[in-house]
Amino acid sequence: MRMSDLQSKKIISIANGKNIGNIIDCDINENGKIEDLIIDANKNIFSLNRESDTRIFWHEITKIGEDVILVKKD
């Protein structure tokens, strides 16, 4: 799976069913494995403040579906 495939999916919290945001980046370790996904929770493409970004750690992902990624995060 490519990063562009992940970026096209909605990130949904299984705790409350809300859309968390969009994937804008990821952290990859020295072995080439994804550590976490960086989510733009602000949804404002003109925002330069990256402090509002959320990190979804790989172990928090419950399921990657065709259209959504389900995560264990509030």
KOLKE-484882 format. One record per residue: residue in one letter; chain; z, x, y of N, C-alpha, C, CB in turn. Coordinates in Angstrom, 3 decimals. Atoms other than C-alpha are relative to their C-alpha. Glycine has a CB too. Layout:
(atom "a", "A", (Z, X, Y), (Z, X, Y), (Z, X, Y), (Z, X, Y))
...
This chain:
(atom "m", "A", (0.000, 0.841, -1.172), (0.000, 0.000, 0.000), (0.000, 0.892, 1.243), (1.219, -0.960, -0.006))
(atom "r", "A", (0.101, -0.755, -1.244), (-0.863, 1.274, 3.463), (0.954, -0.572, 1.045), (-1.448, -0.015, 0.528))
(atom "m", "A", (-0.868, 0.438, -1.089), (1.275, 1.105, 6.577), (-0.624, -1.184, 0.735), (0.266, 1.159, 0.979))
(atom "s", "A", (0.672, 1.112, -0.684), (-1.327, -1.179, 8.163), (0.168, -1.309, -0.773), (-1.496, 0.312, 0.186))
(atom "d", "A", (-0.267, 1.196, 0.806), (-0.790, -3.606, 5.258), (1.387, -0.550, 0.299), (-0.133, 0.314, -1.500))
(atom "l", "A", (-1.365, 0.427, -0.319), (2.939, -3.688, 6.009), (0.090, -0.566, 1.405), (0.971, 1.163, -0.151))
(atom "q", "A", (-0.080, 0.424, -1.395), (2.396, -4.079, 9.756), (-0.540, -1.405, 0.221), (-0.750, 0.968, 0.871))
(atom "s", "A", (0.563, 1.340, -0.166), (0.452, -7.309, 9.269), (0.925, -1.095, -0.522), (-1.333, -0.087, -0.706))
(atom "k", "A", (-0.924, 0.979, 0.582), (3.401, -9.013, 7.531), (1.152, -0.325, 0.951), (0.555, 0.523, -1.328))
(atom "k", "A", (-1.172, 0.404, -0.764), (6.199, -10.978, 9.178), (1.252, 0.483, -0.724), (0.034, -1.542, 0.201))
(atom "i", "A", (-1.278, -0.426, 0.566), (9.747, -9.664, 8.657), (0.967, -1.173, 0.139), (0.556, 1.299, 0.717))
(atom "i", "A", (-0.851, 1.189, 0.012), (12.029, -12.566, 7.657), (1.350, 0.332, -0.628), (-0.683, -1.158, -0.768))
(atom "s", "A", (-1.353, -0.173, 0.526), (15.813, -12.475, 7.187), (0.284, -1.089, -1.026), (1.053, -0.035, 1.144))
(atom "i", "A", (-0.334, 1.022, 0.992), (16.908, -14.200, 3.976), (1.342, -0.663, 0.317), (0.037, 0.615, -1.405))
(atom "a", "A", (-1.296, 0.568, -0.377), (20.329, -14.826, 5.571), (-0.159, -1.259, 0.839), (0.823, 1.026, 0.763))
(atom "n", "A", (0.133, 1.151, -0.890), (19.047, -17.237, 8.225), (-1.441, -0.499, 0.143), (0.541, 0.352, 1.358))
(atom "g", "A", (1.394, 0.441, -0.029), (15.261, -17.536, 7.750), (-0.743, 0.314, 1.285), (-0.055, -1.451, -0.232))
(atom "k", "A", (0.635, -0.308, -1.284), (14.497, -16.131, 11.195), (-0.953, 1.180, -0.120), (1.058, 0.294, 1.059))
(atom "n", "A", (0.943, -1.106, -0.112), (11.579, -13.881, 12.042), (0.696, 1.107, 0.787), (-1.347, -0.448, 0.696))
(atom "i", "A", (-0.710, -1.110, -0.644), (13.137, -10.494, 12.882), (-0.878, 0.706, 1.013), (0.487, 0.997, -1.041))
(atom "g", "A", (0.894, -0.689, -0.920), (10.083, -8.959, 14.546), (-1.192, 0.578, -0.723), (0.736, 1.095, 0.734))
(atom "n", "A", (1.202, -0.628, 0.541), (7.052, -6.794, 13.923), (0.238, 1.484, -0.258), (-1.184, -0.190, 0.960))
(atom "i", "A", (-0.114, -1.419, 0.323), (6.804, -3.374, 12.274), (-0.840, 0.790, 0.994), (-0.452, 0.287, -1.467))
(atom "i", "A", (0.742, -0.857, -0.924), (5.858, -0.737, 14.819), (-0.068, 1.448, -0.487), (0.638, -0.049, 1.381))
(atom "d", "A", (-0.030, -1.385, 0.470), (6.704, 2.458, 12.918), (0.856, 0.073, -1.252), (0.545, 0.960, 1.099))
(atom "c", "A", (-0.880, -0.209, 1.142), (8.529, 3.920, 9.934), (0.463, 1.450, -0.016), (-0.713, -0.366, -1.328))
(atom "d", "A", (-0.504, -1.353, 0.214), (10.601, 6.960, 9.014), (-0.294, 0.369, -1.444), (1.537, 0.108, 0.319))
(atom "i", "A", (0.363, -0.481, 1.336), (9.358, 8.983, 6.049), (0.761, 1.291, -0.264), (-1.550, 0.225, -0.130))
(atom "n", "A", (-0.757, -1.207, 0.320), (11.477, 11.600, 4.272), (-0.932, 1.123, -0.455), (1.046, -0.297, -1.087))
(atom "e", "A", (0.793, -1.174, 0.361), (10.344, 15.048, 3.150), (-0.755, -0.161, -1.324), (0.899, 1.207, -0.079))
(atom "n", "A", (0.691, 0.272, 1.259), (9.296, 13.621, -0.242), (-1.114, -1.025, 0.146), (0.985, -0.477, -1.030))
(atom "g", "A", (1.064, 0.959, -0.253), (6.910, 11.151, 1.397), (0.380, -1.445, -0.238), (-1.157, 0.328, -0.837))
(atom "k", "A", (-0.453, 1.371, 0.229), (9.037, 8.066, 0.736), (0.495, -0.613, 1.312), (1.120, -0.034, -1.075))
(atom "i", "A", (-0.443, 0.705, -1.205), (9.718, 5.450, 3.407), (1.509, -0.174, -0.041), (-0.703, -1.378, 0.132))
(atom "e", "A", (-1.454, 0.162, -0.137), (13.356, 5.577, 4.550), (0.327, -1.341, 0.646), (0.603, 1.153, 0.834))
(atom "d", "A", (-0.233, 1.270, -0.689), (13.226, 2.662, 6.990), (-1.223, -0.399, 0.804), (1.229, 0.097, 0.916))
(atom "l", "A", (1.046, 0.546, -0.849), (10.920, 0.427, 8.972), (0.592, -0.228, 1.375), (-0.589, -1.319, -0.590))
(atom "i", "A", (-0.467, 0.212, -1.368), (11.230, 0.280, 12.745), (-0.661, -1.273, 0.508), (-0.329, 1.233, 0.931))
(atom "i", "A", (0.441, 1.331, -0.395), (10.974, -3.264, 14.063), (0.152, -0.159, 1.496), (0.792, -1.090, -0.744))
(atom "d", "A", (-0.061, 0.310, -1.423), (10.154, -4.261, 17.630), (0.548, -1.409, 0.137), (-1.405, 0.136, 0.686))
(atom "a", "A", (-0.643, 1.306, -0.092), (12.636, -7.085, 18.054), (-0.261, -0.667, 1.338), (1.488, 0.135, -0.223))
(atom "n", "A", (0.225, 0.525, -1.339), (11.815, -7.496, 21.745), (-1.274, -0.823, 0.082), (-0.055, 1.129, 0.999))
(atom "k", "A", (1.300, 0.657, 0.035), (8.213, -8.625, 21.050), (-0.727, 0.035, 1.338), (0.166, -1.421, -0.439))
(atom "n", "A", (0.680, -0.181, -1.273), (7.211, -7.519, 24.542), (-0.781, 1.299, -0.082), (1.007, 0.014, 1.200))
(atom "i", "A", (0.806, -1.200, 0.215), (4.300, -5.102, 24.184), (0.032, 0.943, 1.195), (-1.429, -0.385, -0.302))
(atom "f", "A", (-0.056, -0.839, -1.186), (4.854, -3.790, 27.721), (1.355, 0.659, 0.190), (-0.339, -0.810, 1.212))
(atom "s", "A", (-1.340, -0.562, -0.125), (8.501, -2.854, 27.143), (-0.004, 1.472, -0.398), (1.001, -0.788, -0.866))
(atom "l", "A", (-0.121, -1.422, 0.312), (9.235, 0.867, 27.272), (1.369, 0.338, -0.551), (-0.278, 0.836, 1.232))
(atom "n", "A", (-1.360, -0.206, 0.489), (12.860, 0.445, 26.191), (0.006, -0.130, -1.517), (0.988, -1.014, 0.646))
(atom "r", "A", (0.020, 0.021, 1.459), (12.943, 1.400, 22.504), (1.394, -0.235, -0.575), (-0.573, 1.308, -0.538))
(atom "e", "A", (-1.355, 0.234, 0.502), (16.714, 0.795, 22.275), (0.156, -1.372, -0.625), (1.002, 0.160, 1.115))
(atom "s", "A", (-0.082, 1.337, 0.571), (16.060, -2.848, 21.398), (-0.614, -0.066, -1.398), (-0.688, -0.995, 0.914))
(atom "d", "A", (0.613, -0.031, 1.327), (14.231, -1.791, 18.226), (1.070, -0.075, -1.089), (-0.849, 1.273, -0.173))
(atom "t", "A", (-0.879, 0.167, 1.150), (15.806, -2.605, 14.880), (-0.540, 0.844, -1.144), (0.114, -1.498, -0.414))
(atom "r", "A", (0.406, -0.735, 1.199), (15.748, -0.482, 11.730), (0.329, -0.831, -1.233), (0.699, 1.388, -0.070))
(atom "i", "A", (-0.181, 0.650, 1.293), (15.283, -2.085, 8.335), (-0.089, 1.108, -1.036), (-1.075, -1.145, -0.258))
(atom "f", "A", (-0.003, -1.038, 1.027), (16.320, 0.355, 5.634), (-0.672, -0.519, -1.262), (1.439, 0.467, -0.306))
(atom "w", "A", (0.793, 0.390, 1.169), (14.213, 0.346, 2.485), (0.841, -0.786, -1.006), (-0.598, 1.240, -0.675))
(atom "h", "A", (-0.846, 0.702, 0.973), (17.167, -0.779, 0.331), (0.350, -1.421, 0.456), (1.284, 0.793, -0.242))
(atom "e", "A", (-0.255, 1.352, -0.503), (17.526, -3.900, 2.554), (-1.160, -0.953, -0.284), (0.268, 0.044, 1.496))
(atom "i", "A", (1.161, 0.837, 0.299), (14.060, -5.145, 1.548), (0.192, -0.642, -1.363), (-1.317, 0.827, 0.040))
(atom "t", "A", (-0.170, 0.757, 1.233), (14.347, -7.878, -1.064), (-1.326, -0.210, -0.714), (0.649, -1.341, 0.291))
(atom "k", "A", (1.299, 0.313, 0.590), (10.697, -8.757, -1.584), (-1.096, 0.230, 1.020), (-0.038, -1.452, -0.512))
(atom "i", "A", (1.192, -0.127, -0.831), (7.316, -7.806, -0.172), (-1.038, -0.945, -0.578), (-0.530, 1.487, 0.053))
(atom "g", "A", (0.959, 0.987, 0.445), (5.024, -10.788, -0.435), (-1.365, 0.197, 0.642), (0.511, -1.379, 0.295))
(atom "e", "A", (1.348, -0.073, -0.546), (1.447, -11.492, 0.544), (-0.009, -0.076, 1.526), (-0.849, -1.113, -0.574))
(atom "d", "A", (-0.018, 0.227, -1.454), (2.353, -12.628, 4.081), (1.284, 0.428, 0.678), (-0.232, -1.441, 0.286))
(atom "v", "A", (-1.306, -0.284, -0.589), (6.034, -11.758, 4.588), (0.733, 1.093, -0.768), (0.848, -1.265, 0.039))
(atom "i", "A", (-0.947, -0.921, 0.611), (8.692, -9.157, 3.899), (1.376, -0.624, 0.182), (-0.081, 1.451, 0.637))
(atom "l", "A", (-1.335, 0.587, -0.061), (12.086, -10.638, 3.036), (1.040, 1.105, -0.019), (0.230, -0.983, -1.171))
(atom "v", "A", (-1.014, -1.048, -0.101), (15.122, -8.575, 4.045), (1.394, -0.611, 0.051), (-0.245, 0.873, 1.241))
(atom "k", "A", (-1.422, 0.389, -0.059), (18.927, -8.780, 3.710), (0.578, 0.558, 1.292), (0.806, 0.528, -1.259))
(atom "k", "A", (-0.494, -0.442, -1.295), (19.712, -8.437, 7.415), (0.156, -1.222, 0.891), (-0.956, 1.050, 0.646))
(atom "d", "A", (-0.223, 1.142, -0.905), (21.198, -10.840, 9.978), (-0.808, 0.143, 1.264), (1.481, -0.135, 0.349))
